[in-house]
Amino acid sequence: MKRNLIGILSLVVLSGIVAATASAQTTSKANVPFAFKVGSKQLPAGTYKVSALSNQMGAKIQNTESYASAMSVVGATDSENKGCKLIFHHLAGQYFLSEIWIGTGARGMAIPTSREEKDLEKELRIASSQPSAAENVMIALN
């Protein structure tokens, strides 16, 4: 009986280790030379650790010096332009994190557009009579 209990406990521990390894985070670093927003959170310029959370349903970005951080629910995005990078929308001197591309897959993580970014884009569109005033800025991940 004692032998069976030890065997069962060993299997439970082993399956827990395998599950933890399978849901491990993917992490990269980036040097972002400007302040930016993730959702409503303002983050300063600096070096950031970028992590895809389990099942790539979320992302965390944390400043390695000040430990300022933000988390966001993400959606999947497909693109022909692969590679490890962060993509920001640049509107009226402000930067908004838009996409995160970590790893070698053809899928990226899209950050939902914040209310502030939508309102700013609408104001700029009305003021300039242009369909879209945003430009994309890419920062490489390493």
N, CA, C and O atoms as CSV, one atom per row, in Angstrom:
chain,resi,resn,atom,element,x,y,z
A,1,MET,N,N,0.825,-1.196,0.000
A,1,MET,CA,C,0.000,0.000,0.000
A,1,MET,C,C,0.870,1.261,0.000
A,1,MET,O,O,0.613,2.209,-0.742
A,2,LYS,N,N,1.906,1.250,0.851
A,2,LYS,CA,C,2.805,2.396,0.949
A,2,LYS,C,C,3.528,2.613,-0.375
A,2,LYS,O,O,3.753,3.750,-0.788
A,3,ARG,N,N,3.889,1.525,-1.033
A,3,ARG,CA,C,4.577,1.594,-2.317
A,3,ARG,C,C,3.683,2.221,-3.391
A,3,ARG,O,O,4.153,3.026,-4.195
A,4,ASN,N,N,2.409,1.858,-3.407
A,4,ASN,CA,C,1.452,2.435,-4.362
A,4,ASN,C,C,1.264,3.933,-4.118
A,4,ASN,O,O,1.182,4.713,-5.067
A,5,LEU,N,N,1.198,4.328,-2.871
A,5,LEU,CA,C,1.032,5.739,-2.526
A,5,LEU,C,C,2.224,6.562,-3.002
A,5,LEU,O,O,2.050,7.658,-3.535
A,6,ILE,N,N,3.436,6.036,-2.811
A,6,ILE,CA,C,4.641,6.733,-3.274
A,6,ILE,C,C,4.628,6.841,-4.794
A,6,ILE,O,O,4.988,7.885,-5.339
A,7,GLY,N,N,4.223,5.788,-5.483
A,7,GLY,CA,C,4.134,5.812,-6.951
A,7,GLY,C,C,3.133,6.832,-7.450
A,7,GLY,O,O,3.405,7.557,-8.407
A,8,ILE,N,N,1.969,6.896,-6.805
A,8,ILE,CA,C,0.928,7.856,-7.202
A,8,ILE,C,C,1.399,9.283,-6.949
A,8,ILE,O,O,1.211,10.152,-7.800
A,9,LEU,N,N,2.010,9.538,-5.789
A,9,LEU,CA,C,2.518,10.877,-5.483
A,9,LEU,C,C,3.610,11.296,-6.460
A,9,LEU,O,O,3.680,12.457,-6.865
A,10,SER,N,N,4.454,10.351,-6.832
A,10,SER,CA,C,5.504,10.649,-7.815
A,10,SER,C,C,4.899,11.046,-9.151
A,10,SER,O,O,5.385,11.984,-9.783
A,11,LEU,N,N,3.858,10.365,-9.597
A,11,LEU,CA,C,3.183,10.705,-10.855
A,11,LEU,C,C,2.527,12.079,-10.785
A,11,LEU,O,O,2.571,12.839,-11.752
A,12,VAL,N,N,1.922,12.401,-9.646
A,12,VAL,CA,C,1.286,13.710,-9.483
A,12,VAL,C,C,2.330,14.822,-9.553
A,12,VAL,O,O,2.120,15.829,-10.229
A,13,VAL,N,N,3.450,14.644,-8.860
A,13,VAL,CA,C,4.518,15.648,-8.883
A,13,VAL,C,C,5.085,15.793,-10.291
A,13,VAL,O,O,5.294,16.911,-10.763
A,14,LEU,N,N,5.334,14.675,-10.962
A,14,LEU,CA,C,5.870,14.706,-12.315
A,14,LEU,C,C,4.913,15.393,-13.284
A,14,LEU,O,O,5.355,16.174,-14.126
A,15,SER,N,N,3.619,15.122,-13.184
A,15,SER,CA,C,2.654,15.771,-14.075
A,15,SER,C,C,2.571,17.272,-13.784
A,15,SER,O,O,2.348,18.067,-14.697
A,16,GLY,N,N,2.749,17.662,-12.525
A,16,GLY,CA,C,2.773,19.090,-12.189
A,16,GLY,C,C,3.970,19.795,-12.788
A,16,GLY,O,O,3.853,20.928,-13.255
A,17,ILE,N,N,5.119,19.144,-12.782
A,17,ILE,CA,C,6.334,19.725,-13.376
A,17,ILE,C,C,6.159,19.870,-14.875
A,17,ILE,O,O,6.529,20.897,-15.443
A,18,VAL,N,N,5.598,18.849,-15.532
A,18,VAL,CA,C,5.369,18.912,-16.973
A,18,VAL,C,C,4.390,20.026,-17.318
A,18,VAL,O,O,4.604,20.753,-18.289
A,19,ALA,N,N,3.317,20.174,-16.541
A,19,ALA,CA,C,2.331,21.225,-16.796
A,19,ALA,C,C,2.943,22.605,-16.603
A,19,ALA,O,O,2.664,23.516,-17.383
A,20,ALA,N,N,3.774,22.776,-15.576
A,20,ALA,CA,C,4.421,24.070,-15.338
A,20,ALA,C,C,5.370,24.417,-16.468
A,20,ALA,O,O,5.454,25.575,-16.879
A,21,THR,N,N,6.088,23.417,-16.975
A,21,THR,CA,C,7.006,23.653,-18.082
A,21,THR,C,C,6.248,24.014,-19.347
A,21,THR,O,O,6.690,24.878,-20.104
A,22,ALA,N,N,5.114,23.368,-19.591
A,22,ALA,CA,C,4.324,23.630,-20.793
A,22,ALA,C,C,3.730,25.029,-20.796
A,22,ALA,O,O,3.537,25.611,-21.863
A,23,SER,N,N,3.438,25.577,-19.627
A,23,SER,CA,C,2.843,26.914,-19.580
A,23,SER,C,C,3.873,27.985,-19.251
A,23,SER,O,O,3.501,29.081,-18.832
A,24,ALA,N,N,5.143,27.699,-19.428
A,24,ALA,CA,C,6.205,28.668,-19.142
A,24,ALA,C,C,6.069,29.890,-20.040
A,24,ALA,O,O,5.595,29.799,-21.172
A,25,GLN,N,N,6.484,31.009,-19.525
A,25,GLN,CA,C,6.370,32.256,-20.260
A,25,GLN,C,C,7.501,32.402,-21.269
A,25,GLN,O,O,8.618,31.934,-21.049
A,26,THR,N,N,7.187,33.059,-22.380
A,26,THR,CA,C,8.187,33.437,-23.362
A,26,THR,C,C,8.579,34.870,-23.043
A,26,THR,O,O,7.709,35.736,-22.949
A,27,THR,N,N,9.870,35.142,-22.874
A,27,THR,CA,C,10.325,36.463,-22.462
A,27,THR,C,C,11.398,36.988,-23.403
A,27,THR,O,O,12.281,36.244,-23.830
A,28,SER,N,N,11.314,38.287,-23.725
A,28,SER,CA,C,12.328,38.985,-24.518
A,28,SER,C,C,12.547,40.349,-23.887
A,28,SER,O,O,11.788,40.774,-23.016
A,29,LYS,N,N,13.605,41.038,-24.341
A,29,LYS,CA,C,13.900,42.388,-23.845
A,29,LYS,C,C,13.921,43.371,-25.002
A,29,LYS,O,O,14.224,43.012,-26.140
A,30,ALA,N,N,13.590,44.630,-24.686
A,30,ALA,CA,C,13.624,45.702,-25.679
A,30,ALA,C,C,14.038,46.996,-25.001
A,30,ALA,O,O,13.689,47.244,-23.846
A,31,ASN,N,N,14.785,47.819,-25.729
A,31,ASN,CA,C,15.139,49.156,-25.259
A,31,ASN,C,C,14.203,50.138,-25.957
A,31,ASN,O,O,14.325,50.370,-27.160
A,32,VAL,N,N,13.278,50.710,-25.207
A,32,VAL,CA,C,12.291,51.635,-25.767
A,32,VAL,C,C,12.745,53.061,-25.427
A,32,VAL,O,O,12.789,53.430,-24.253
A,33,PRO,N,N,13.085,53.871,-26.455
A,33,PRO,CA,C,13.661,55.194,-26.197
A,33,PRO,C,C,12.643,56.308,-25.935
A,33,PRO,O,O,13.014,57.481,-25.907
A,34,PHE,N,N,11.386,55.965,-25.746
A,34,PHE,CA,C,10.349,56.974,-25.517
A,34,PHE,C,C,9.325,56.441,-24.520
A,34,PHE,O,O,9.174,55.230,-24.356
A,35,ALA,N,N,8.618,57.363,-23.853
A,35,ALA,CA,C,7.521,56.978,-22.962
A,35,ALA,C,C,6.363,56.499,-23.824
A,35,ALA,O,O,6.187,56.963,-24.951
A,36,PHE,N,N,5.568,55.564,-23.293
A,36,PHE,CA,C,4.459,55.022,-24.073
A,36,PHE,C,C,3.348,54.541,-23.152
A,36,PHE,O,O,3.515,54.468,-21.935
A,37,LYS,N,N,2.215,54.215,-23.756
A,37,LYS,CA,C,1.067,53.740,-22.988
A,37,LYS,C,C,0.701,52.323,-23.409
A,37,LYS,O,O,0.769,51.955,-24.582
A,38,VAL,N,N,0.311,51.547,-22.410
A,38,VAL,CA,C,-0.286,50.233,-22.620
A,38,VAL,C,C,-1.662,50.335,-21.976
A,38,VAL,O,O,-1.782,50.355,-20.751
A,39,GLY,N,N,-2.697,50.399,-22.806
A,39,GLY,CA,C,-4.031,50.682,-22.275
A,39,GLY,C,C,-4.031,52.092,-21.704
A,39,GLY,O,O,-3.708,53.049,-22.408
A,40,SER,N,N,-4.391,52.223,-20.439
A,40,SER,CA,C,-4.399,53.549,-19.802
A,40,SER,C,C,-3.144,53.789,-18.970
A,40,SER,O,O,-2.995,54.857,-18.376
A,41,LYS,N,N,-2.237,52.809,-18.917
A,41,LYS,CA,C,-1.025,52.915,-18.091
A,41,LYS,C,C,0.115,53.566,-18.866
A,41,LYS,O,O,0.480,53.098,-19.944
A,42,GLN,N,N,0.682,54.647,-18.321
A,42,GLN,CA,C,1.829,55.348,-18.903
A,42,GLN,C,C,3.108,54.719,-18.366
A,42,GLN,O,O,3.274,54.576,-17.154
A,43,LEU,N,N,4.020,54.341,-19.276
A,43,LEU,CA,C,5.303,53.762,-18.885
A,43,LEU,C,C,6.439,54.636,-19.402
A,43,LEU,O,O,6.342,55.182,-20.501
A,44,PRO,N,N,7.527,54.779,-18.622
A,44,PRO,CA,C,8.650,55.628,-19.035
A,44,PRO,C,C,9.554,54.927,-20.048
A,44,PRO,O,O,9.484,53.711,-20.223
A,45,ALA,N,N,10.394,55.702,-20.704
A,45,ALA,CA,C,11.410,55.132,-21.604
A,45,ALA,C,C,12.339,54.257,-20.783
A,45,ALA,O,O,12.530,54.498,-19.591
A,46,GLY,N,N,12.922,53.240,-21.414
A,46,GLY,CA,C,13.861,52.378,-20.718
A,46,GLY,C,C,13.927,50.995,-21.321
A,46,GLY,O,O,13.391,50.740,-22.399
A,47,THR,N,N,14.596,50.105,-20.607
A,47,THR,CA,C,14.717,48.711,-21.033
A,47,THR,C,C,13.569,47.929,-20.414
A,47,THR,O,O,13.302,48.031,-19.217
A,48,TYR,N,N,12.893,47.143,-21.257
A,48,TYR,CA,C,11.712,46.401,-20.822
A,48,TYR,C,C,11.863,44.914,-21.048
A,48,TYR,O,O,12.443,44.471,-22.039
A,49,LYS,N,N,11.324,44.144,-20.102
A,49,LYS,CA,C,11.199,42.707,-20.244
A,49,LYS,C,C,9.747,42.467,-20.693
A,49,LYS,O,O,8.804,42.904,-20.032
A,50,VAL,N,N,9.586,41.773,-21.816
A,50,VAL,CA,C,8.272,41.530,-22.393
A,50,VAL,C,C,7.977,40.043,-22.307
A,50,VAL,O,O,8.768,39.223,-22.772
A,51,SER,N,N,6.836,39.686,-21.711
A,51,SER,CA,C,6.481,38.282,-21.514
A,51,SER,C,C,5.108,37.988,-22.079
A,51,SER,O,O,4.164,38.755,-21.893
A,52,ALA,N,N,5.010,36.862,-22.775
A,52,ALA,CA,C,3.714,36.335,-23.179
A,52,ALA,C,C,3.233,35.459,-22.045
A,52,ALA,O,O,3.942,34.548,-21.619
A,53,LEU,N,N,2.034,35.724,-21.551
A,53,LEU,CA,C,1.505,34.915,-20.463
A,53,LEU,C,C,0.921,33.623,-21.027
A,53,LEU,O,O,0.820,33.473,-22.245
A,54,SER,N,N,0.545,32.709,-20.178
A,54,SER,CA,C,0.119,31.373,-20.607
A,54,SER,C,C,-0.902,31.419,-21.743
A,54,SER,O,O,-1.834,32.222,-21.729
A,55,ASN,N,N,-0.706,30.551,-22.713
A,55,ASN,CA,C,-1.563,30.415,-23.895
A,55,ASN,C,C,-1.637,31.690,-24.726
A,55,ASN,O,O,-2.547,31.829,-25.543
A,56,GLN,N,N,-0.719,32.614,-24.544
A,56,GLN,CA,C,-0.661,33.891,-25.258
A,56,GLN,C,C,-1.999,34.631,-25.216
A,56,GLN,O,O,-2.395,35.266,-26.193
A,57,MET,N,N,-2.687,34.544,-24.082
A,57,MET,CA,C,-3.943,35.266,-23.891
A,57,MET,C,C,-3.693,36.616,-23.233
A,57,MET,O,O,-4.602,37.440,-23.124
A,58,GLY,N,N,-2.461,36.837,-22.798
A,58,GLY,CA,C,-2.123,38.082,-22.153
A,58,GLY,C,C,-0.642,38.373,-22.324
A,58,GLY,O,O,0.136,37.512,-22.735
A,59,ALA,N,N,-0.271,39.601,-21.999
A,59,ALA,CA,C,1.127,40.008,-22.098
A,59,ALA,C,C,1.450,40.910,-20.918
A,59,ALA,O,O,0.597,41.641,-20.415
A,60,LYS,N,N,2.719,40.838,-20.486
A,60,LYS,CA,C,3.209,41.693,-19.413
A,60,LYS,C,C,4.460,42.376,-19.927
A,60,LYS,O,O,5.311,41.746,-20.554
A,61,ILE,N,N,4.566,43.673,-19.657
A,61,ILE,CA,C,5.750,44.436,-20.023
A,61,ILE,C,C,6.211,45.170,-18.764
A,61,ILE,O,O,5.439,45.888,-18.129
A,62,GLN,N,N,7.508,44.971,-18.412
A,62,GLN,CA,C,8.031,45.522,-17.159
A,62,GLN,C,C,9.371,46.193,-17.382
A,62,GLN,O,O,10.269,45.623,-18.001
A,63,ASN,N,N,9.500,47.425,-16.866
A,63,ASN,CA,C,10.742,48.174,-16.931
A,63,ASN,C,C,11.753,47.504,-16.008
A,63,ASN,O,O,11.458,47.250,-14.840
A,64,THR,N,N,12.948,47.217,-16.531
A,64,THR,CA,C,13.948,46.499,-15.738
A,64,THR,C,C,14.625,47.385,-14.691
A,64,THR,O,O,15.214,46.863,-13.744
A,65,GLU,N,N,14.555,48.722,-14.838
A,65,GLU,CA,C,15.172,49.622,-13.857
A,65,GLU,C,C,14.175,50.075,-12.794
A,65,GLU,O,O,14.447,49.962,-11.599
A,66,SER,N,N,13.027,50.584,-13.221
A,66,SER,CA,C,12.059,51.139,-12.272
A,66,SER,C,C,10.998,50.133,-11.851
A,66,SER,O,O,10.237,50.389,-10.918
A,67,TYR,N,N,10.940,48.991,-12.531
A,67,TYR,CA,C,9.954,47.941,-12.289
A,67,TYR,C,C,8.520,48.394,-12.554
A,67,TYR,O,O,7.575,47.713,-12.157
A,68,ALA,N,N,8.346,49.545,-13.225
A,68,ALA,CA,C,7.012,49.941,-13.673
A,68,ALA,C,C,6.553,48.883,-14.668
A,68,ALA,O,O,7.340,48.427,-15.497
A,69,SER,N,N,5.284,48.490,-14.592
A,69,SER,CA,C,4.829,47.435,-15.486
A,69,SER,C,C,3.368,47.616,-15.855
A,69,SER,O,O,2.633,48.375,-15.223
A,70,ALA,N,N,2.970,46.899,-16.895
A,70,ALA,CA,C,1.578,46.875,-17.327
A,70,ALA,C,C,1.280,45.497,-17.866
A,70,ALA,O,O,2.156,44.823,-18.408
A,71,MET,N,N,0.032,45.084,-17.712
A,71,MET,CA,C,-0.424,43.824,-18.276
A,71,MET,C,C,-1.629,44.119,-19.150
A,71,MET,O,O,-2.384,45.057,-18.897
A,72,SER,N,N,-1.797,43.303,-20.180
A,72,SER,CA,C,-2.924,43.501,-21.079
A,72,SER,C,C,-3.413,42.167,-21.608
A,72,SER,O,O,-2.626,41.253,-21.856
A,73,VAL,N,N,-4.711,42.071,-21.776
A,73,VAL,CA,C,-5.287,40.956,-22.509
A,73,VAL,C,C,-4.958,41.218,-23.963
A,73,VAL,O,O,-4.978,42.368,-24.402
A,74,VAL,N,N,-4.656,40.175,-24.718
A,74,VAL,CA,C,-4.270,40.353,-26.113
A,74,VAL,C,C,-5.099,39.457,-27.018
A,74,VAL,O,O,-5.671,38.457,-26.584
A,75,GLY,N,N,-5.149,39.839,-28.278
A,75,GLY,CA,C,-5.749,39.006,-29.305
A,75,GLY,C,C,-4.664,38.576,-30.271
A,75,GLY,O,O,-3.580,39.159,-30.297
A,76,ALA,N,N,-4.952,37.566,-31.058
A,76,ALA,CA,C,-3.975,37.085,-32.038
A,76,ALA,C,C,-4.029,37.941,-33.292
A,76,ALA,O,O,-5.096,38.405,-33.692
A,77,THR,N,N,-2.873,38.146,-33.910
A,77,THR,CA,C,-2.792,38.866,-35.175
A,77,THR,C,C,-1.836,38.117,-36.096
A,77,THR,O,O,-0.818,37.588,-35.650
A,78,ASP,N,N,-2.166,38.078,-37.363
A,78,ASP,CA,C,-1.323,37.419,-38.369
A,78,ASP,C,C,-0.678,38.481,-39.237
A,78,ASP,O,O,-1.247,39.550,-39.457
A,79,SER,N,N,0.517,38.179,-39.730
A,79,SER,CA,C,1.211,39.128,-40.586
A,79,SER,C,C,2.266,38.411,-41.409
A,79,SER,O,O,2.788,37.369,-41.011
A,80,GLU,N,N,2.566,38.982,-42.550
A,80,GLU,CA,C,3.679,38.488,-43.356
A,80,GLU,C,C,5.002,38.996,-42.792
A,80,GLU,O,O,6.054,38.418,-43.068
A,81,ASN,N,N,4.960,40.060,-42.014
A,81,ASN,CA,C,6.154,40.686,-41.458
A,81,ASN,C,C,6.484,40.042,-40.116
A,81,ASN,O,O,6.037,40.522,-39.075
A,82,LYS,N,N,7.260,38.962,-40.129
A,82,LYS,CA,C,7.587,38.223,-38.918
A,82,LYS,C,C,8.825,38.805,-38.245
A,82,LYS,O,O,9.493,39.678,-38.800
A,83,GLY,N,N,9.118,38.323,-37.073
A,83,GLY,CA,C,10.294,38.756,-36.337
A,83,GLY,C,C,9.918,39.165,-34.930
A,83,GLY,O,O,8.740,39.378,-34.640
A,84,CYS,N,N,10.892,39.277,-34.059
A,84,CYS,CA,C,10.669,39.664,-32.668
A,84,CYS,C,C,10.704,41.185,-32.569
A,84,CYS,O,O,11.741,41.804,-32.806
A,85,LYS,N,N,9.587,41.775,-32.226
A,85,LYS,CA,C,9.507,43.240,-32.191
A,85,LYS,C,C,8.297,43.718,-31.409
A,85,LYS,O,O,7.369,42.958,-31.131
A,86,LEU,N,N,8.332,44.987,-31.063
A,86,LEU,CA,C,7.177,45.707,-30.519
A,86,LEU,C,C,6.748,46.705,-31.578
A,86,LEU,O,O,7.593,47.318,-32.231
A,87,ILE,N,N,5.456,46.874,-31.753
A,87,ILE,CA,C,4.940,47.864,-32.698
A,87,ILE,C,C,4.093,48.859,-31.911
A,87,ILE,O,O,3.193,48.479,-31.162
A,88,PHE,N,N,4.403,50.141,-32.098
A,88,PHE,CA,C,3.701,51.226,-31.424
A,88,PHE,C,C,2.955,52.064,-32.453
A,88,PHE,O,O,3.421,52.237,-33.579
A,89,HIS,N,N,1.783,52.588,-32.059
A,89,HIS,CA,C,1.118,53.618,-32.858
A,89,HIS,C,C,1.609,54.956,-32.335
A,89,HIS,O,O,1.632,55.175,-31.124
A,90,HIS,N,N,2.001,55.852,-33.226
A,90,HIS,CA,C,2.481,57.182,-32.862
A,90,HIS,C,C,1.438,58.189,-33.312
A,90,HIS,O,O,1.202,58.355,-34.508
A,91,LEU,N,N,0.817,58.857,-32.355
A,91,LEU,CA,C,-0.227,59.855,-32.622
A,91,LEU,C,C,0.077,61.123,-31.838
A,91,LEU,O,O,0.194,61.079,-30.614
A,92,ALA,N,N,0.204,62.233,-32.518
A,92,ALA,CA,C,0.361,63.541,-31.869
A,92,ALA,C,C,1.410,63.522,-30.756
A,92,ALA,O,O,1.175,64.051,-29.670
A,93,GLY,N,N,2.562,62.913,-31.026
A,93,GLY,CA,C,3.643,62.895,-30.054
A,93,GLY,C,C,3.496,61.864,-28.953
A,93,GLY,O,O,4.336,61.810,-28.056
A,94,GLN,N,N,2.451,61.040,-28.992
A,94,GLN,CA,C,2.246,59.997,-27.995
A,94,GLN,C,C,2.416,58.634,-28.653
A,94,GLN,O,O,2.112,58.458,-29.833
A,95,TYR,N,N,2.906,57.669,-27.872
A,95,TYR,CA,C,3.112,56.312,-28.369
A,95,TYR,C,C,2.201,55.354,-27.605
A,95,TYR,O,O,2.093,55.427,-26.381
A,96,PHE,N,N,1.550,54.458,-28.342
A,96,PHE,CA,C,0.659,53.462,-27.768
A,96,PHE,C,C,1.130,52.085,-28.237
A,96,PHE,O,O,1.247,51.853,-29.440
A,97,LEU,N,N,1.404,51.164,-27.296
A,97,LEU,CA,C,1.807,49.822,-27.686
A,97,LEU,C,C,0.645,49.153,-28.399
A,97,LEU,O,O,-0.473,49.111,-27.887
A,98,SER,N,N,0.922,48.629,-29.588
A,98,SER,CA,C,-0.117,48.067,-30.442
A,98,SER,C,C,0.011,46.557,-30.630
A,98,SER,O,O,-0.985,45.837,-30.557
A,99,GLU,N,N,1.233,46.071,-30.871
A,99,GLU,CA,C,1.454,44.649,-31.125
A,99,GLU,C,C,2.756,44.187,-30.488
A,99,GLU,O,O,3.704,44.958,-30.343
A,100,ILE,N,N,2.780,42.907,-30.109
A,100,ILE,CA,C,3.979,42.268,-29.577
A,100,ILE,C,C,4.211,41.009,-30.400
A,100,ILE,O,O,3.316,40.179,-30.558
A,101,TRP,N,N,5.429,40.880,-30.923
A,101,TRP,CA,C,5.827,39.702,-31.691
A,101,TRP,C,C,7.007,39.065,-30.991
A,101,TRP,O,O,8.111,39.608,-31.012
A,102,ILE,N,N,6.781,37.900,-30.361
A,102,ILE,CA,C,7.825,37.168,-29.643
A,102,ILE,C,C,7.932,35.791,-30.272
A,102,ILE,O,O,6.913,35.162,-30.559
A,103,GLY,N,N,9.130,35.323,-30.488
A,103,GLY,CA,C,9.328,33.973,-30.989
A,103,GLY,C,C,9.322,33.908,-32.499
A,103,GLY,O,O,9.355,34.928,-33.187
A,104,THR,N,N,9.279,32.682,-33.001
A,104,THR,CA,C,9.412,32.475,-34.438
A,104,THR,C,C,8.090,32.223,-35.139
A,104,THR,O,O,8.075,32.076,-36.361
A,105,GLY,N,N,7.003,32.170,-34.431
A,105,GLY,CA,C,5.703,31.892,-35.047
A,105,GLY,C,C,5.210,33.030,-35.912
A,105,GLY,O,O,5.728,34.145,-35.856
A,106,ALA,N,N,4.203,32.731,-36.712
A,106,ALA,CA,C,3.628,33.736,-37.605
A,106,ALA,C,C,2.494,34.498,-36.934
A,106,ALA,O,O,1.796,35.265,-37.597
A,107,ARG,N,N,2.297,34.305,-35.642
A,107,ARG,CA,C,1.229,34.992,-34.929
A,107,ARG,C,C,1.820,35.965,-33.910
A,107,ARG,O,O,2.776,35.658,-33.198
A,108,GLY,N,N,1.225,37.124,-33.871
A,108,GLY,CA,C,1.619,38.119,-32.893
A,108,GLY,C,C,0.495,38.344,-31.901
A,108,GLY,O,O,-0.576,37.747,-32.011
A,109,MET,N,N,0.748,39.213,-30.927
A,109,MET,CA,C,-0.262,39.553,-29.929
A,109,MET,C,C,-0.675,41.000,-30.140
A,109,MET,O,O,0.161,41.903,-30.096
A,110,ALA,N,N,-1.955,41.218,-30.367
A,110,ALA,CA,C,-2.489,42.558,-30.588
A,110,ALA,C,C,-3.054,43.108,-29.285
A,110,ALA,O,O,-3.896,42.478,-28.646
A,111,ILE,N,N,-2.580,44.292,-28.898
A,111,ILE,CA,C,-3.085,44.982,-27.711
A,111,ILE,C,C,-4.351,45.734,-28.122
A,111,ILE,O,O,-4.328,46.456,-29.118
A,112,PRO,N,N,-5.452,45.586,-27.389
A,112,PRO,CA,C,-6.661,46.329,-27.754
A,112,PRO,C,C,-6.418,47.844,-27.729
A,112,PRO,O,O,-5.704,48.352,-26.864
A,113,THR,N,N,-7.013,48.547,-28.676
A,113,THR,CA,C,-6.875,50.005,-28.751
A,113,THR,C,C,-7.593,50.634,-27.561
A,113,THR,O,O,-8.758,50.334,-27.301
A,114,SER,N,N,-6.889,51.509,-26.841
A,114,SER,CA,C,-7.473,52.157,-25.664
A,114,SER,C,C,-8.472,53.238,-26.083
A,114,SER,O,O,-8.443,53.725,-27.213
A,115,ARG,N,N,-9.328,53.592,-25.179
A,115,ARG,CA,C,-10.311,54.656,-25.425
A,115,ARG,C,C,-9.590,55.972,-25.725
A,115,ARG,O,O,-10.000,56.720,-26.613
A,116,GLU,N,N,-8.516,56.250,-24.982
A,116,GLU,CA,C,-7.745,57.480,-25.190
A,116,GLU,C,C,-7.170,57.542,-26.607
A,116,GLU,O,O,-7.222,58.586,-27.258
A,117,GLU,N,N,-6.623,56.421,-27.079
A,117,GLU,CA,C,-6.055,56.381,-28.430
A,117,GLU,C,C,-7.145,56.576,-29.485
A,117,GLU,O,O,-6.942,57.296,-30.463
A,118,LYS,N,N,-8.295,55.939,-29.288
A,118,LYS,CA,C,-9.414,56.097,-30.234
A,118,LYS,C,C,-9.883,57.544,-30.297
A,118,LYS,O,O,-10.116,58.083,-31.379
A,119,ASP,N,N,-10.022,58.174,-29.125
A,119,ASP,CA,C,-10.464,59.574,-29.087
A,119,ASP,C,C,-9.446,60.502,-29.740
A,119,ASP,O,O,-9.819,61.413,-30.479
A,120,LEU,N,N,-8.165,60.275,-29.472
A,120,LEU,CA,C,-7.112,61.100,-30.051
A,120,LEU,C,C,-7.083,60.945,-31.572
A,120,LEU,O,O,-6.955,61.931,-32.299
A,121,GLU,N,N,-7.202,59.711,-32.046
A,121,GLU,CA,C,-7.206,59.475,-33.487
A,121,GLU,C,C,-8.412,60.141,-34.148
A,121,GLU,O,O,-8.299,60.691,-35.244
A,122,LYS,N,N,-9.559,60.092,-33.483
A,122,LYS,CA,C,-10.772,60.736,-34.020
A,122,LYS,C,C,-10.585,62.254,-34.107
A,122,LYS,O,O,-10.944,62.867,-35.113
A,123,GLU,N,N,-10.028,62.855,-33.062
A,123,GLU,CA,C,-9.777,64.303,-33.066
A,123,GLU,C,C,-8.817,64.699,-34.183
A,123,GLU,O,O,-9.044,65.684,-34.886
A,124,LEU,N,N,-7.742,63.924,-34.342
A,124,LEU,CA,C,-6.763,64.221,-35.396
A,124,LEU,C,C,-7.357,64.030,-36.785
A,124,LEU,O,O,-7.044,64.791,-37.701
A,125,ARG,N,N,-8.203,63.033,-36.951
A,125,ARG,CA,C,-8.845,62.787,-38.245
A,125,ARG,C,C,-9.768,63.946,-38.604
A,125,ARG,O,O,-9.802,64.379,-39.756
A,126,ILE,N,N,-10.504,64.443,-37.640
A,126,ILE,CA,C,-11.405,65.574,-37.873
A,126,ILE,C,C,-10.604,66.832,-38.188
A,126,ILE,O,O,-10.955,67.588,-39.095
A,127,ALA,N,N,-9.524,67.054,-37.437
A,127,ALA,CA,C,-8.714,68.264,-37.627
A,127,ALA,C,C,-7.971,68.271,-38.960
A,127,ALA,O,O,-7.808,69.326,-39.572
A,128,SER,N,N,-7.518,67.091,-39.415
A,128,SER,CA,C,-6.698,67.067,-40.626
A,128,SER,C,C,-7.430,66.555,-41.855
A,128,SER,O,O,-6.869,66.584,-42.951
A,129,SER,N,N,-8.655,66.089,-41.712
A,129,SER,CA,C,-9.453,65.523,-42.804
A,129,SER,C,C,-8.744,64.357,-43.488
A,129,SER,O,O,-8.951,64.116,-44.677
A,130,GLN,N,N,-7.907,63.631,-42.742
A,130,GLN,CA,C,-7.190,62.450,-43.248
A,130,GLN,C,C,-7.856,61.193,-42.675
A,130,GLN,O,O,-8.376,61.227,-41.559
A,131,PRO,N,N,-7.845,60.079,-43.431
A,131,PRO,CA,C,-8.461,58.857,-42.923
A,131,PRO,C,C,-7.782,58.294,-41.670
A,131,PRO,O,O,-8.470,57.798,-40.778
A,132,SER,N,N,-6.451,58.359,-41.581
A,132,SER,CA,C,-5.749,57.873,-40.403
A,132,SER,C,C,-4.478,58.692,-40.211
A,132,SER,O,O,-3.684,58.863,-41.136
A,133,ALA,N,N,-4.305,59.189,-39.005
A,133,ALA,CA,C,-3.151,60.030,-38.714
A,133,ALA,C,C,-2.036,59.262,-38.006
A,133,ALA,O,O,-0.984,59.839,-37.730
A,134,ALA,N,N,-2.240,57.970,-37.702
A,134,ALA,CA,C,-1.258,57.200,-36.945
A,134,ALA,C,C,-0.157,56.658,-37.842
A,134,ALA,O,O,-0.398,56.299,-38.995
A,135,GLU,N,N,1.054,56.604,-37.298
A,135,GLU,CA,C,2.147,55.932,-37.982
A,135,GLU,C,C,2.681,54.864,-37.043
A,135,GLU,O,O,2.644,55.024,-35.823
A,136,ASN,N,N,3.184,53.761,-37.621
A,136,ASN,CA,C,3.710,52.658,-36.807
A,136,ASN,C,C,5.209,52.837,-36.591
A,136,ASN,O,O,5.947,53.221,-37.498
A,137,VAL,N,N,5.641,52.548,-35.354
A,137,VAL,CA,C,7.056,52.587,-34.990
A,137,VAL,C,C,7.413,51.207,-34.460
A,137,VAL,O,O,6.728,50.695,-33.574
A,138,MET,N,N,8.473,50.593,-34.985
A,138,MET,CA,C,8.890,49.257,-34.562
A,138,MET,C,C,10.168,49.322,-33.737
A,138,MET,O,O,11.096,50.063,-34.061
A,139,ILE,N,N,10.200,48.538,-32.669
A,139,ILE,CA,C,11.367,48.390,-31.809
A,139,ILE,C,C,11.709,46.896,-31.780
A,139,ILE,O,O,10.836,46.072,-31.508
A,140,ALA,N,N,12.955,46.545,-32.054
A,140,ALA,CA,C,13.380,45.138,-32.073
A,140,ALA,C,C,13.465,44.581,-30.663
A,140,ALA,O,O,13.872,45.275,-29.732
A,141,LEU,N,N,13.078,43.325,-30.516
A,141,LEU,CA,C,13.236,42.583,-29.273
A,141,LEU,C,C,14.484,41.723,-29.378
A,141,LEU,O,O,14.834,41.261,-30.464
A,142,ASN,N,N,15.147,41.509,-28.265
A,142,ASN,CA,C,16.302,40.612,-28.272
A,142,ASN,C,C,16.223,39.647,-27.114
A,142,ASN,O,O,17.108,38.808,-26.948
